[in-house]
Amino acid sequence: MAENESRFDVKTRSRGFTGYCGLEFTEVTEDHCVVSCPMRPELLNPGGIAHGGLIATLTDVAAGSMALMADGRAHSIVTQSCNIHYLRPGTGECLRAESRVVRKGNRVCVVQVDCFSGDGSLAAVATYEIAYLGN
């Protein structure tokens, strides 16, 4: 991962809200990014399952990280749009989001993210359009 750290510093991505949620980068390669989130009581909704906003945050971080990895230049990025399908409750000790690039353009990167519950079942699928700023 040392080669990738010059373009993508995982440590700087684990601050602020991402850090508060406890998101951890467990795998970062040129074509695949995995972000995990150990579950804590404050991340659950009143029904005792992962809050939908947590799943949105987890998938957004995985998508944005993948878009940064897909581009060799240092960019600022923003989420231009996202579409999340919540399929099953997010449960278990840890949620995991796995992202991959669908298409990378000069200004926008489309990223697919699958979010898994602790038992490995697919909890949500999301598609993100990540805009590159400052080309």
SULLIN-V158201 format. One line per field, one symbol per residue. ss: DSSP state (H for helix, E for strand, - for the rest). phi: phi as a letter, one per 40 degrees, with the letter a starting at -180 (. if undefined). burial: b if it has 16 or more other C-alpha atoms within 10 Angstrom, else e. A space follows every 10 residues. Layout:
ss->???
phi->???
burial->???
This chain:
ss->-HHHH----H HHHH-HHHHH H-EEEEEE-- --EEEEEE-- HHHE-----E -HHHHHHHHH HHHHHHHHHH -----EEEEE EEEEEE---- ---EEEEEEE EEEE---EEE EEEEEE---- -EEEEEEEEE EEE--
phi->.dcccccacd cccbbfcdcd cgcbccabbc babbbbbccb dccccdcgbd cdcccccdcc cccccccccc bcbcbcbacc aabbbccacc bgcacbbbba ccabbcbbbc bbbbbbcdcg cccababbbb ccbgc
burial->eeeeeebbeb eebbeeebee bbbbbeebee ebbbbbbebe eebbeeeebb bbebbbbbbb bbbbbbbbbb beeeeebebe ebebebeebb beebbbbbbb beeeeeebbb bbbbbbbbee ebbbbbbbbb bbeee
